[in-house]
Amino acid sequence: MVVTARPGDVARLDVADAAALPAEEVLARLDSGRAGLTTAQARDRLAAVGANAVRSHRARWPVVLARQLRSPLLILLAVTALAAFFLGEPNDALIIGAILMASVGLGFVNEYRAEKAAEALHSRIEHRCVVRRDGRPGPVEVTGLVPGDVVELRLGEIVPADVRLLSVTGLECEESALTGEPLPVAKATEPVGAGTALAELTCCALMGTVVHAGSGSGVVVATGGRAEFGRIALALGERHPETEFQTGLRRFSLLLVRVAAALTTVIFIVNVVLRRPVIDALLFSLAIAVGISPQLLPAVVSTSLAAGSRRLARHKVLVKRLVCIEDLGDVEVLFTDKTGTLTEGRVSFVRALDATGQAGEEPLEYGLLCDEATLDPGAGPGAGRERVVGGNALDLALWSAPAAGAVGERLGRYRRLALLPFDHDRRAVSVLVERDDGCRMVVTKGAPEAVLARCADVPAQVAAALEAEFAAGNRVIAVAARDAPGQDTLTAADERDLTCRGLLVFLDPPKADARDALRRLTDLGITVKVLTGDNPVVAARLCADLGLPAARVLTGADVDAADDARLAELIDRTTVFARISPEHKARIVRLQRRGGLDVAFLGDGVNDAIALHAADVGISVDSATDVAKDAADVLLLEKDLAILADGVVQGRRIFANTLKYVLMGTSSNFGNMFSAAGASLLLGFLPMLPSQILLNNLLYDTSQLAIPTDNADPEQLARPSRWDVRLIRRFMLFFGPISSVFDFVTFAVMLKVFHAGPPLFRTGWFVESLATQTLVIFAIRTRRVPFFRSRPSLPLLLAALGVVGLGAVLPATPVAAALGFQPLPGPFFWALALMVVLYLGLIEIGKRWFFRAEPGAPATRARTPGHRTHRRAGRFSIPR
């Protein structure tokens, strides 16, 4: 279908219609050409059609507010409050309504701030591609693509829009994410018949698919939601799989639902049996249910995650989903590549060695001739980075070499006839060129083992030089060539009977701080293992220099030779894996996970995408290929293990602080609600009004919003901690009754000492329960002696003391009568102080008894193999 252009717009084509048209006609209909659009045209079209994004991560306040309002308990309580209003209890209804609004408001403000933090992070994640504008190639953010743009497609890139191909060189695209086709699809430029199925549009590259092999160029036909991928994605909506952190929260919530349901039912039945007003009994029971639920747990978690994301962003770590921060803290084994992580990542060309093992320029000439770099012909003569628009690190290093200028001038006597792009199976790239004298030859460049295996003979001097360079820890590329008279095409079969022309030597030195970063990760209980496609000798030498033990190096051949059981044993005893393929990486990661360990994988290449998906936490860098960035959960703005260690610490701190709220809230709330249930049986009146219960819960939860700022003890950060619902249940059942003991003591004091009627009784219990359940955080937040060996953060200290102080003075304020309070006698506060001291002391004693057999953090436990079943849904998505 062709859509007529609007003024200032351009005609739009469906990709299926474009596939049936010749390439030149598609360009004409899009008012474009093979040189692409002008900058002005692109700007106008972007304003007309919008950004090339399927969806944007935006903080939408209605969505956040809806999440706050969807609690069934809150909804039921609000309905009951309305019923109370119409049944003649307007004061109770208004007070309950105001408290509910304040509770929802607190949760909304904190979660909305977290959403804004996530939005800010997503705005910093970029995907770029090479686009021809004003007749010259250059990098452009993919969200800025418009119909008519001419884009370059290279190995490992995600196709950024629906594209009608103009040229291809061995181009194959993996389209399983869109069409379900498991094998890569070979691409061509010839049009297909009208009505051809989506999976058979061989002259088009579709948004969201991946360049599996080769390269090509094409004109953008459709962007954003108008592309095939975009239409499907918008129809399906956005749904992320649960992380283990979210699974733990859900299981914990189910536990509270069961407890709340049981208590609410019992309390309601008891009050009805005792012939109390049904509306009062219902309100009281629902208030109990709300009270036992840590209403602000989502807000506490969101605040913790948002605060952690901001800290990580300051340390140049971007998290694509906030909940992945906690997963990062779970990591026990880190598999990482070598380049840029343990090394500087700034590859520099050192020297060229000819076939005699001596320095010479001929290998450099062949290396520049046989490359896949994208050069800007409009940048003027001369070689250097200013001419290179895109390419791999080794090609960039060659063009940046001081000798490249003089050697590059000689390349004008060659004309390239064909290119066979690099792939990870051949580990080489080849070109067919013709000199100005008419002589044709095949030039091959790649991994020494791969290239030299294709040579008819390898000079002894080359073999000796290669061994010496590897022993020195240098990266080496071999170049070879052969005459090819009359040859017009180039296939993998033509990479034979080559003559070795020499070696290209590169240097990528170890990072100065890599040793300290590795030591820090070890101190955090993380085992680091290296997966690399580099030579085993080079990899082992680097690891030895950094103090990473590499007694045995496992190669790709070793991986192939071992079955899963044997390989799992070898993985446990191996630190360095060299000359391995993408499939090897993924298999190693899966087997390590199968052993019950949390595994992270750090990689930045197209060959790392499978392993990134296989890991519990995929980590990449901002300069990585699109496939790697899309597959990752976490992006590092700098490829630095020290930054990664910061992320691990933040993840563990977030979990530790979240667990503090959970343990304290469940035990204290359970104790208070248990006390309320008991008091309902013993007293002739409600022990606390529904509005007072809700106000107590609101003030208490408000103080806990400062928990995300709290300090964490070193032992809480030393090892991963995970959800253990059984431990939380035991904690609740153990410490809750201790809280109830002091509640019943308060009941006795109010009734026997102060002879309290209902208003004074309720006031006394309100103040005591608020003080004990708020201040207990200082004991529960640490296994150490509070304040002396473990100090809370200042915001948490001030928030807790402030809420307790507010609760103490509230009965003496003008609003006390409306809330059902009356002033407390002075001696009560002496009794309160004594009870608080005794309560916290008993908690300290109980804490030491409870954790006597628990050596780690409260929720740490070993997990069985296969503990985690979630992974990211789908393989690829368009950013933002």
SULSUL-V331173 format. One record per run of one state. SS is the DSSP state (A for helix, B for strand, O for the rest). FROM is the first residue (numbers start at 1). TO is the last residue. If there is no record, write none. Layout:
<<SS;FROM;TO> <SS;FROM;TO>>
This chain:
<<O;1;1> <B;2;3> <O;4;11> <B;12;13> <O;14;14> <A;15;19> <O;20;22> <A;23;29> <O;30;36> <B;37;37> <O;38;38> <A;39;49> <O;50;60> <A;61;69> <O;70;71> <A;72;86> <O;87;89> <A;90;122> <O;123;127> <B;128;133> <O;134;135> <B;136;141> <A;142;144> <O;145;149> <B;150;153> <O;154;157> <B;158;158> <O;159;161> <B;162;174> <O;175;175> <A;176;179> <O;180;184> <B;185;186> <O;187;197> <A;198;200> <O;201;203> <B;204;205> <O;206;209> <B;210;222> <O;223;223> <A;224;226> <O;227;227> <A;228;236> <O;237;243> <A;244;273> <O;274;277> <A;278;292> <O;293;296> <A;297;314> <O;315;316> <B;317;319> <O;320;323> <A;324;329> <O;330;332> <B;333;336> <O;337;342> <B;343;343> <O;344;347> <B;348;353> <O;354;358> <B;359;359> <O;360;361> <A;362;369> <O;370;373> <B;374;375> <O;376;376> <A;377;379> <O;380;384> <A;385;387> <B;388;390> <O;391;392> <A;393;400> <O;401;403> <A;404;413> <B;414;423> <O;424;427> <B;428;435> <O;436;439> <B;440;447> <A;448;453> <O;454;454> <B;455;457> <O;458;459> <A;460;471> <O;472;474> <B;475;483> <O;484;491> <A;492;494> <O;495;497> <B;498;507> <O;508;509> <B;510;510> <O;511;513> <A;514;523> <O;524;526> <B;527;531> <O;532;535> <A;536;545> <O;546;552> <B;553;555> <A;556;561> <O;562;563> <A;564;573> <O;574;575> <B;576;578> <O;579;581> <A;582;594> <O;595;598> <B;599;602> <O;603;605> <A;606;614> <O;615;616> <B;617;621> <O;622;625> <A;626;631> <O;632;633> <B;634;636> <O;637;640> <A;641;682> <O;683;689> <A;690;704> <O;705;706> <A;707;709> <O;710;713> <A;714;718> <O;719;724> <A;725;753> <O;754;757> <A;758;775> <O;776;776> <A;777;780> <O;781;785> <B;786;786> <O;787;789> <B;790;790> <O;791;793> <A;794;810> <O;811;815> <A;816;819> <O;820;825> <A;826;850> <O;851;880>>
